[in-house]
Amino acid sequence: MKASIDLILNIKEALTAIQANWLRTILTALIVAIGITSLVGILTAVDGIKASINQSFSSLGGNTFDIKTKQENRRGRRRGVIEKAQPPIRYGEASQFKQRFGYADEITIFSYLTRSAEIKWGSKKTNPNVTITGVDQNYLVVQDYDLINGRNFSGLEIRNGTDVIIIGNEIKDHLFNNSEPINQLISLLGSKFRVIGVLKEQGGISRGGVDRSIFIPLENARRLAQNRELRFQIKVSLNEGNSMGHIMGEAVGLMRIIRRDKLGQPPSFEVVRSKSLAQRLDKMTGYLRIGGFSIGFITLLGASIALMNIMLVSVTERTQEIGIRKALGATPQKIRQQFLVEAIVICQIGGLAGVLFGIAMGNVVSQILGAGTFVVPWLWIAVGLLLGFVVGIISGYIPARKAANLDPIESLRFE
């Protein structure tokens, strides 16, 4: 009980000393606030950007998985064993899977026809670097590609192989410029197709090629492939509440039956969860967090040294006050506690200001970078205030010990 009363009295004494030297207190607290601001600000900006991306991550493939032909379908050696080449997934197998698999929200089948096509409209033509993909009516929905003009393929157009086409934004800008592309006829691979839709610009490192792509019905892709065997790919989209692992297991089991894979043998296809972007994002934000924490730590180290120096000056200035308190019966422990509490209070004022400035700065930066979400980083708020407390103890201990060890008689004589 007595210890609690002494602590309360010391806090009041510290607040009185702070009020008496408010300018020095503000400058000292600002030193701490700058360190906490840099720490909380950078980490808040990182969390804001990540939260925004995670919010829309399902549209980037976070809740989908692909079933495709094994990449290692060429004969080669792995650990001294000749690997058997696996046949590509055929259209009939993909269609059978789509009809029989009942766990998905949406399923799409597609195949890349070529990645080096040249597209013509009138006298204009593109570079021979356009990707042509044969798709079904679910493809745009599963990939979450938006149309800025026109419409999606109909089921009838997909079944009949109608000569219609959806083009990427870059193709539209290159061929049509300010002209209206809808219902225009363009030429590719010796055939003419009518434009029914234009994709919204996708951009970004993961989707840059979509703007330079065109999409045609699967039947048309199979016809244009002529005698060349296409590799069909299946993309399965799930609702967020579904268990990805369980449903992927069901997909593997069904596809093994369709492909007639033997028991005990590895599957003749690949099932890949679309999470590489999430992994790269986590890795990148991890590095950013380390960098932000390092910058904040270095700034706080400088702040703690400055605070220690200011507290040492304060002890020197208040030597007579310390002598009077000791003459009136204050123990070295109480003197030490008073200066420690004063240092902690100053640091907590700076820490609270730093947290507020850091949250504001971090969210402003994340908004400028297009995050579009406001983040309150409770973890970093707690870390910032805790670091402020630790800095107060570290910086205040040496001055507090010096004050506690002063001789009361010499202190009273000090001028």
Kinemage of the C-alpha trace (Angstrom):
@kinemage 1
@onewidth
@group {chain A} dominant
@subgroup {mainchain}
@vectorlist {calphas} color= white
{ca met a 1} P 0.000 0.000 0.000
{ca lys a 2} L 2.795 2.377 0.997
{ca ala a 3} L 4.691 1.521 -2.211
{ca ser a 4} L 1.610 2.432 -4.290
{ca ile a 5} L 1.253 5.768 -2.488
{ca asp a 6} L 4.960 6.516 -3.021
{ca leu a 7} L 4.597 5.682 -6.729
{ca ile a 8} L 1.573 7.993 -7.075
{ca leu a 9} L 3.433 10.802 -5.304
{ca asn a 10} L 6.448 10.289 -7.566
{ca ile a 11} L 4.241 10.438 -10.665
{ca lys a 12} L 2.739 13.713 -9.400
{ca glu a 13} L 6.245 15.035 -8.701
{ca ala a 14} L 7.349 13.999 -12.188
{ca leu a 15} L 4.359 15.788 -13.759
{ca thr a 16} L 5.165 18.918 -11.710
{ca ala a 17} L 8.785 18.823 -12.918
{ca ile a 18} L 7.587 18.331 -16.495
{ca gln a 19} L 5.240 21.356 -16.230
{ca ala a 20} L 8.068 23.462 -14.820
{ca asn a 21} L 10.268 22.609 -17.821
{ca trp a 22} L 7.605 22.224 -20.498
{ca leu a 23} L 9.762 23.374 -23.438
{ca arg a 24} L 12.513 20.876 -22.642
{ca thr a 25} L 9.869 18.199 -22.067
{ca ile a 26} L 8.229 18.842 -25.443
{ca leu a 27} L 11.569 18.740 -27.275
{ca thr a 28} L 12.583 15.547 -25.472
{ca ala a 29} L 9.201 13.908 -26.118
{ca leu a 30} L 9.429 14.883 -29.788
{ca ile a 31} L 12.744 13.025 -30.083
{ca val a 32} L 11.016 9.881 -28.851
{ca ala a 33} L 7.913 10.617 -30.954
{ca ile a 34} L 9.970 10.762 -34.154
{ca gly a 35} L 11.362 7.288 -33.508
{ca ile a 36} L 7.949 5.816 -32.719
{ca thr a 37} L 6.409 7.621 -35.721
{ca ser a 38} L 8.936 6.117 -38.129
{ca leu a 39} L 8.380 2.656 -36.657
{ca val a 40} L 4.567 2.711 -36.481
{ca gly a 41} L 4.209 4.739 -39.705
{ca ile a 42} L 6.169 2.359 -41.924
{ca leu a 43} L 4.592 -0.746 -40.428
{ca thr a 44} L 1.093 0.767 -40.684
{ca ala a 45} L 1.679 1.594 -44.358
{ca val a 46} L 2.832 -1.979 -45.005
{ca asp a 47} L -0.192 -3.422 -43.179
{ca gly a 48} L -2.535 -1.060 -45.038
{ca ile a 49} L -1.225 -2.097 -48.436
{ca lys a 50} L -1.322 -5.771 -47.524
{ca ala a 51} L -4.847 -5.520 -46.084
{ca ser a 52} L -6.049 -3.890 -49.290
{ca ile a 53} L -4.493 -6.580 -51.451
{ca asn a 54} L -5.795 -9.367 -49.219
{ca gln a 55} L -9.273 -7.838 -49.393
{ca ser a 56} L -9.325 -8.279 -53.152
{ca phe a 57} L -7.022 -11.285 -53.239
{ca ser a 58} L -9.782 -13.691 -54.196
{ca ser a 59} L -10.028 -11.831 -57.516
{ca leu a 60} L -6.323 -12.449 -58.112
{ca gly a 61} L -6.630 -16.190 -57.779
{ca gly a 62} L -6.360 -16.589 -54.014
{ca asn a 63} L -9.434 -18.860 -53.847
{ca thr a 64} L -8.765 -20.868 -56.996
{ca phe a 65} L -6.660 -23.813 -58.076
{ca asp a 66} L -5.612 -25.118 -61.479
{ca ile a 67} L -5.522 -28.617 -62.918
{ca lys a 68} L -3.059 -28.783 -65.798
{ca thr a 69} L -0.692 -30.995 -67.727
{ca lys a 70} L 2.443 -31.876 -65.811
{ca gln a 71} L 5.334 -29.578 -66.572
{ca glu a 72} L 7.743 -32.498 -66.542
{ca asn a 73} L 6.172 -34.184 -69.539
{ca arg a 74} L 9.488 -34.491 -71.381
{ca arg a 75} L 11.639 -37.521 -70.774
{ca gly a 76} L 14.389 -36.673 -68.322
{ca arg a 77} L 16.273 -37.974 -65.373
{ca arg a 78} L 15.436 -37.122 -61.799
{ca arg a 79} L 17.608 -38.749 -59.169
{ca gly a 80} L 18.790 -41.267 -61.740
{ca val a 81} L 15.287 -42.441 -62.715
{ca ile a 82} L 13.882 -41.911 -66.215
{ca glu a 83} L 10.553 -40.130 -65.810
{ca lys a 84} L 7.686 -41.252 -67.981
{ca ala a 85} L 6.201 -38.544 -70.220
{ca gln a 86} L 2.579 -37.751 -69.348
{ca pro a 87} L -0.017 -37.022 -72.035
{ca pro a 88} L -1.636 -33.571 -71.989
{ca ile a 89} L -5.109 -33.070 -70.548
{ca arg a 90} L -7.568 -33.443 -73.412
{ca tyr a 91} L -10.772 -31.527 -73.985
{ca gly a 92} L -12.987 -34.549 -73.279
{ca glu a 93} L -11.275 -35.144 -69.917
{ca ala a 94} L -11.591 -31.487 -68.924
{ca ser a 95} L -15.271 -31.422 -69.951
{ca gln a 96} L -15.953 -34.598 -67.982
{ca phe a 97} L -14.355 -33.103 -64.877
{ca lys a 98} L -16.418 -29.918 -65.234
{ca gln a 99} L -19.655 -31.921 -65.490
{ca arg a 100} L -18.927 -34.270 -62.580
{ca phe a 101} L -17.203 -32.040 -60.005
{ca gly a 102} L -19.842 -30.663 -57.668
{ca tyr a 103} L -17.798 -28.829 -55.032
{ca ala a 104} L -16.888 -25.669 -56.951
{ca asp a 105} L -18.541 -22.295 -57.242
{ca glu a 106} L -17.405 -21.951 -60.871
{ca ile a 107} L -15.243 -24.050 -63.207
{ca thr a 108} L -13.687 -22.878 -66.449
{ca ile a 109} L -11.794 -24.706 -69.178
{ca phe a 110} L -9.288 -22.873 -71.339
{ca ser a 111} L -6.271 -23.451 -73.543
{ca tyr a 112} L -3.531 -21.203 -74.894
{ca leu a 113} L -3.601 -21.368 -78.683
{ca thr a 114} L -0.539 -19.191 -79.300
{ca arg a 115} L 1.430 -16.403 -77.643
{ca ser a 116} L 2.818 -14.895 -80.838
{ca ala a 117} L -0.166 -13.962 -82.995
{ca glu a 118} L -0.505 -10.899 -85.217
{ca ile a 119} L -3.946 -9.237 -85.255
{ca lys a 120} L -5.180 -7.051 -88.140
{ca trp a 121} L -7.981 -4.530 -88.573
{ca gly a 122} L -8.063 -2.748 -91.892
{ca ser a 123} L -4.588 -1.365 -92.524
{ca lys a 124} L -3.546 -1.604 -88.888
{ca lys a 125} L -1.908 -4.565 -87.246
{ca thr a 126} L -0.311 -5.462 -83.935
{ca asn a 127} L 3.149 -6.788 -83.218
{ca pro a 128} L 3.367 -10.601 -83.346
{ca asn a 129} L 3.223 -10.891 -79.563
{ca val a 130} L -0.505 -11.277 -78.900
{ca thr a 131} L -1.720 -14.216 -76.803
{ca ile a 132} L -4.780 -16.062 -78.084
{ca thr a 133} L -6.672 -18.102 -75.496
{ca gly a 134} L -9.621 -20.383 -76.135
{ca val a 135} L -12.104 -20.059 -73.263
{ca asp a 136} L -15.631 -20.897 -72.170
{ca gln a 137} L -18.322 -18.568 -70.826
{ca asn a 138} L -17.082 -18.910 -67.222
{ca tyr a 139} L -13.510 -17.782 -67.864
{ca leu a 140} L -13.957 -14.044 -67.319
{ca val a 141} L -15.976 -14.679 -64.145
{ca val a 142} L -13.415 -17.046 -62.593
{ca gln a 143} L -10.503 -14.775 -63.495
{ca asp a 144} L -12.498 -11.708 -62.399
{ca tyr a 145} L -11.800 -9.798 -65.601
{ca asp a 146} L -14.146 -6.852 -66.069
{ca leu a 147} L -15.474 -5.583 -69.386
{ca ile a 148} L -15.506 -1.854 -70.093
{ca asn a 149} L -17.456 -2.334 -73.295
{ca gly a 150} L -19.575 -5.049 -74.853
{ca arg a 151} L -20.489 -8.393 -73.284
{ca asn a 152} L -19.245 -11.840 -72.350
{ca phe a 153} L -19.582 -14.969 -74.498
{ca ser a 154} L -22.944 -16.726 -74.401
{ca gly a 155} L -23.277 -20.468 -73.843
{ca leu a 156} L -24.647 -20.851 -77.374
{ca glu a 157} L -21.620 -19.082 -78.901
{ca ile a 158} L -19.274 -21.343 -76.935
{ca arg a 159} L -21.107 -24.526 -77.997
{ca asn a 160} L -21.417 -23.544 -81.670
{ca gly a 161} L -17.931 -22.024 -81.994
{ca thr a 162} L -19.263 -18.674 -83.251
{ca asp a 163} L -16.590 -16.363 -84.684
{ca val a 164} L -16.722 -13.788 -81.903
{ca ile a 165} L -13.878 -12.364 -79.859
{ca ile a 166} L -13.092 -10.379 -76.698
{ca ile a 167} L -9.978 -8.213 -76.831
{ca gly a 168} L -7.621 -6.768 -74.231
{ca asn a 169} L -7.375 -3.037 -73.613
{ca glu a 170} L -3.953 -2.697 -75.252
{ca ile a 171} L -5.244 -4.361 -78.442
{ca lys a 172} L -8.169 -1.941 -78.523
{ca asp a 173} L -5.887 1.090 -78.130
{ca his a 174} L -3.457 -0.157 -80.767
{ca leu a 175} L -5.960 -1.110 -83.465
{ca phe a 176} L -8.987 1.089 -82.911
{ca asn a 177} L -7.628 4.149 -81.123
{ca asn a 178} L -10.738 6.378 -80.884
{ca ser a 179} L -12.931 4.147 -83.072
{ca glu a 180} L -15.704 1.966 -81.665
{ca pro a 181} L -14.394 -1.665 -81.619
{ca ile a 182} L -17.695 -3.444 -80.917
{ca asn a 183} L -19.016 -5.371 -83.976
{ca gln a 184} L -15.841 -4.657 -85.942
{ca leu a 185} L -14.258 -7.589 -87.825
{ca ile a 186} L -10.603 -8.351 -87.106
{ca ser a 187} L -8.337 -10.971 -88.681
{ca leu a 188} L -6.204 -13.530 -86.911
{ca leu a 189} L -4.619 -16.767 -88.089
{ca gly a 190} L -6.445 -16.500 -91.411
{ca ser a 191} L -9.943 -16.117 -89.919
{ca lys a 192} L -12.199 -13.141 -89.220
{ca phe a 193} L -13.848 -12.570 -85.847
{ca arg a 194} L -16.417 -10.046 -84.691
{ca val a 195} L -15.497 -8.077 -81.548
{ca ile a 196} L -18.165 -8.401 -78.851
{ca gly a 197} L -16.272 -7.129 -75.796
{ca val a 198} L -13.286 -5.139 -74.538
{ca leu a 199} L -11.599 -5.938 -71.235
{ca lys a 200} L -10.935 -3.296 -68.629
{ca glu a 201} L -7.247 -2.480 -68.306
{ca gln a 202} L -5.729 -4.928 -65.848
{ca gly a 203} L -2.149 -3.669 -65.458
{ca gly a 204} L 0.003 -4.885 -62.553
{ca ile a 205} L 2.949 -7.261 -62.585
{ca ser a 206} L 0.735 -10.332 -62.458
{ca arg a 207} L -1.728 -9.405 -65.206
{ca gly a 208} L 0.166 -7.195 -67.628
{ca gly a 209} L -0.157 -9.806 -70.415
{ca val a 210} L -3.960 -9.787 -70.239
{ca asp a 211} L -4.099 -6.331 -71.841
{ca arg a 212} L -2.238 -7.798 -74.812
{ca ser a 213} L -4.473 -10.870 -75.103
{ca ile a 214} L -7.567 -11.887 -77.010
{ca phe a 215} L -10.119 -14.558 -76.116
{ca ile a 216} L -12.100 -16.769 -78.456
{ca pro a 217} L -14.532 -19.691 -77.894
{ca leu a 218} L -12.854 -23.025 -77.163
{ca glu a 219} L -14.344 -24.666 -80.263
{ca asn a 220} L -12.699 -22.010 -82.430
{ca ala a 221} L -9.351 -22.558 -80.727
{ca arg a 222} L -9.618 -26.290 -81.388
{ca arg a 223} L -10.438 -25.614 -85.051
{ca leu a 224} L -7.582 -23.137 -85.514
{ca ala a 225} L -5.133 -25.552 -83.875
{ca gln a 226} L -5.769 -27.883 -86.832
{ca asn a 227} L -3.687 -31.032 -86.288
{ca arg a 228} L -1.824 -29.644 -83.280
{ca glu a 229} L -2.853 -31.081 -79.909
{ca leu a 230} L -3.866 -28.416 -77.408
{ca arg a 231} L -3.200 -28.638 -73.682
{ca phe a 232} L -6.370 -27.836 -71.805
{ca gln a 233} L -6.333 -26.366 -68.356
{ca ile a 234} L -9.043 -26.319 -65.686
{ca lys a 235} L -9.431 -23.536 -63.152
{ca val a 236} L -11.710 -24.111 -60.170
{ca ser a 237} L -13.081 -21.185 -58.160
{ca leu a 238} L -14.350 -21.708 -54.604
{ca asn a 239} L -16.418 -19.752 -52.149
{ca glu a 240} L -14.355 -18.244 -49.322
{ca gly a 241} L -15.950 -20.473 -46.687
{ca asn a 242} L -14.907 -23.735 -48.363
{ca ser a 243} L -11.933 -25.824 -47.265
{ca met a 244} L -9.348 -25.517 -50.035
{ca gly a 245} L -7.363 -28.600 -48.960
{ca his a 246} L -10.382 -30.921 -48.822
{ca ile a 247} L -11.788 -29.786 -52.179
{ca met a 248} L -8.394 -30.034 -53.876
{ca gly a 249} L -8.193 -33.621 -52.597
{ca glu a 250} L -11.616 -34.381 -54.093
{ca ala a 251} L -10.492 -32.833 -57.401
{ca val a 252} L -7.357 -34.982 -57.486
{ca gly a 253} L -9.418 -38.115 -56.813
{ca leu a 254} L -11.924 -37.378 -59.573
{ca met a 255} L -9.258 -36.438 -62.102
{ca arg a 256} L -7.310 -39.630 -61.371
{ca ile a 257} L -10.470 -41.612 -62.168
{ca ile a 258} L -11.042 -39.669 -65.393
{ca arg a 259} L -7.381 -40.031 -66.436
{ca arg a 260} L -7.362 -43.703 -65.299
{ca asp a 261} L -4.251 -43.287 -63.189
{ca lys a 262} L -3.164 -46.517 -61.521
{ca leu a 263} L -3.284 -46.925 -57.749
{ca gly a 264} L 0.038 -46.247 -56.072
{ca gln a 265} L 1.319 -44.216 -59.015
{ca pro a 266} L 1.714 -40.418 -58.919
{ca pro a 267} L -1.014 -38.460 -60.723
{ca ser a 268} L -0.501 -37.802 -64.435
{ca phe a 269} L -1.415 -34.111 -63.974
{ca glu a 270} L -0.691 -31.196 -61.680
{ca val a 271} L -3.002 -29.467 -59.206
{ca val a 272} L -1.611 -26.050 -58.325
{ca arg a 273} L -3.133 -23.697 -55.797
{ca ser a 274} L -2.997 -20.090 -56.974
{ca lys a 275} L -1.023 -18.763 -54.022
{ca ser a 276} L 2.314 -17.742 -55.494
{ca leu a 277} L 1.265 -14.086 -55.415
{ca ala a 278} L 0.375 -14.370 -51.723
{ca gln a 279} L 3.743 -15.967 -50.981
{ca arg a 280} L 5.603 -13.206 -52.830
{ca leu a 281} L 3.513 -10.595 -51.043
{ca asp a 282} L 4.230 -12.088 -47.606
{ca lys a 283} L 7.933 -12.250 -48.386
{ca met a 284} L 8.026 -8.662 -49.633
{ca thr a 285} L 6.051 -7.255 -46.698
{ca gly a 286} L 8.256 -9.257 -44.333
{ca tyr a 287} L 11.324 -7.487 -45.703
{ca leu a 288} L 9.543 -4.134 -45.463
{ca arg a 289} L 8.638 -4.810 -41.835
{ca ile a 290} L 12.236 -5.690 -41.011
{ca gly a 291} L 13.409 -2.499 -42.723
{ca gly a 292} L 10.803 -0.375 -40.950
{ca phe a 293} L 11.587 -1.893 -37.574
{ca ser a 294} L 15.325 -1.342 -38.143
{ca ile a 295} L 14.811 2.328 -39.045
{ca gly a 296} L 12.561 2.851 -36.015
{ca phe a 297} L 15.016 1.061 -33.711
{ca ile a 298} L 17.960 3.191 -34.858
{ca thr a 299} L 15.895 6.365 -34.426
{ca leu a 300} L 14.796 5.245 -30.954
{ca leu a 301} L 18.399 4.467 -30.037
{ca gly a 302} L 19.333 8.052 -30.893
{ca ala a 303} L 16.294 9.275 -28.940
{ca ser a 304} L 17.281 7.265 -25.860
{ca ile a 305} L 20.815 8.724 -25.906
{ca ala a 306} L 19.419 12.263 -26.253
{ca leu a 307} L 16.926 11.625 -23.434
{ca met a 308} L 19.670 10.270 -21.181
{ca asn a 309} L 21.791 13.368 -21.834
{ca ile a 310} L 18.835 15.687 -21.065
{ca met a 311} L 18.041 13.790 -17.867
{ca leu a 312} L 21.682 14.051 -16.757
{ca val a 313} L 21.505 17.812 -17.301
{ca ser a 314} L 18.244 17.847 -15.325
{ca val a 315} L 19.928 16.043 -12.420
{ca thr a 316} L 22.735 18.597 -12.418
{ca glu a 317} L 20.292 21.514 -12.479
{ca arg a 318} L 18.233 20.047 -9.621
{ca thr a 319} L 21.110 19.027 -7.365
{ca gln a 320} L 20.038 21.396 -4.581
{ca glu a 321} L 16.449 20.113 -4.834
{ca ile a 322} L 17.751 16.560 -4.435
{ca gly a 323} L 19.817 17.638 -1.403
{ca ile a 324} L 16.757 19.225 0.231
{ca arg a 325} L 14.638 16.109 -0.394
{ca lys a 326} L 17.325 13.893 1.122
{ca ala a 327} L 17.700 16.245 4.101
{ca leu a 328} L 13.933 15.904 4.671
{ca gly a 329} L 14.201 12.127 4.750
{ca ala a 330} L 13.891 10.961 1.110
{ca thr a 331} L 15.729 7.673 0.602
{ca pro a 332} L 18.006 7.014 -2.423
{ca gln a 333} L 15.366 4.550 -3.640
{ca lys a 334} L 12.678 7.259 -3.709
{ca ile a 335} L 15.017 9.724 -5.481
{ca arg a 336} L 15.877 7.046 -8.069
{ca gln a 337} L 12.211 6.203 -8.535
{ca gln a 338} L 11.298 9.879 -9.025
{ca phe a 339} L 13.725 10.375 -11.918
{ca leu a 340} L 12.887 7.022 -13.472
{ca val a 341} L 9.172 7.854 -13.403
{ca glu a 342} L 9.898 11.264 -14.927
{ca ala a 343} L 11.838 9.692 -17.805
{ca ile a 344} L 9.092 7.099 -18.385
{ca val a 345} L 6.322 9.746 -18.346
{ca ile a 346} L 8.215 11.856 -20.918
{ca cys a 347} L 8.742 8.780 -23.114
{ca gln a 348} L 5.104 7.759 -22.857
{ca ile a 349} L 4.007 11.256 -23.905
{ca gly a 350} L 6.364 10.990 -26.879
{ca gly a 351} L 5.282 7.400 -27.546
{ca leu a 352} L 1.580 8.298 -27.590
{ca ala a 353} L 2.228 11.220 -29.942
{ca gly a 354} L 4.423 8.986 -32.107
{ca val a 355} L 1.729 6.320 -32.345
{ca leu a 356} L -0.895 8.866 -33.440
{ca phe a 357} L 1.459 10.477 -35.965
{ca gly a 358} L 2.556 7.025 -37.169
{ca ile a 359} L -1.006 5.803 -37.768
{ca ala a 360} L -1.818 9.012 -39.662
{ca met a 361} L 1.395 8.930 -41.698
{ca gly a 362} L 1.129 5.214 -42.490
{ca asn a 363} L -2.464 5.463 -43.682
{ca val a 364} L -1.713 8.570 -45.769
{ca val a 365} L 1.171 6.730 -47.465
{ca ser a 366} L -0.960 3.621 -48.078
{ca gln a 367} L -3.752 5.801 -49.544
{ca ile a 368} L -1.263 7.522 -51.863
{ca leu a 369} L -0.083 4.077 -53.006
{ca gly a 370} L -3.705 3.137 -53.733
{ca ala a 371} L -4.412 0.823 -50.796
{ca gly a 372} L -7.902 2.279 -50.287
{ca thr a 373} L -8.304 0.984 -46.722
{ca phe a 374} L -7.775 2.501 -43.264
{ca val a 375} L -5.761 0.394 -40.828
{ca val a 376} L -5.491 0.680 -37.044
{ca pro a 377} L -2.421 -1.470 -36.239
{ca trp a 378} L -3.168 -2.520 -32.657
{ca leu a 379} L -0.055 -4.687 -32.518
{ca trp a 380} L 2.245 -1.834 -33.541
{ca ile a 381} L 0.445 0.557 -31.161
{ca ala a 382} L 1.243 -1.811 -28.301
{ca val a 383} L 4.822 -2.267 -29.549
{ca gly a 384} L 5.304 1.508 -29.843
{ca leu a 385} L 4.063 2.212 -26.309
{ca leu a 386} L 6.089 -0.691 -24.907
{ca leu a 387} L 9.235 0.570 -26.641
{ca gly a 388} L 8.557 4.038 -25.219
{ca phe a 389} L 8.391 2.503 -21.741
{ca val a 390} L 11.627 0.536 -22.290
{ca val a 391} L 13.434 3.604 -23.658
{ca gly a 392} L 12.299 5.559 -20.577
{ca ile a 393} L 13.730 2.937 -18.208
{ca ile a 394} L 17.020 2.587 -20.119
{ca ser a 395} L 17.519 6.325 -20.568
{ca gly a 396} L 16.416 7.260 -17.066
{ca tyr a 397} L 18.314 4.647 -15.073
{ca ile a 398} L 21.815 6.178 -15.197
{ca pro a 399} L 20.609 9.750 -14.378
{ca ala a 400} L 18.323 8.322 -11.641
{ca arg a 401} L 21.194 6.362 -10.114
{ca lys a 402} L 23.432 9.442 -10.241
{ca ala a 403} L 20.729 11.481 -8.451
{ca ala a 404} L 20.221 8.749 -5.835
{ca asn a 405} L 23.961 8.562 -5.075
{ca leu a 406} L 24.451 12.311 -4.566
{ca asp a 407} L 25.724 13.323 -1.131
{ca pro a 408} L 23.032 15.458 0.567
{ca ile a 409} L 25.545 17.891 2.175
{ca glu a 410} L 27.429 18.433 -1.111
{ca ser a 411} L 24.102 18.779 -2.918
{ca leu a 412} L 22.963 21.595 -0.595
{ca arg a 413} L 26.230 23.455 -1.208
{ca phe a 414} L 25.939 23.069 -4.993
{ca glu a 415} L 25.416 26.305 -6.990
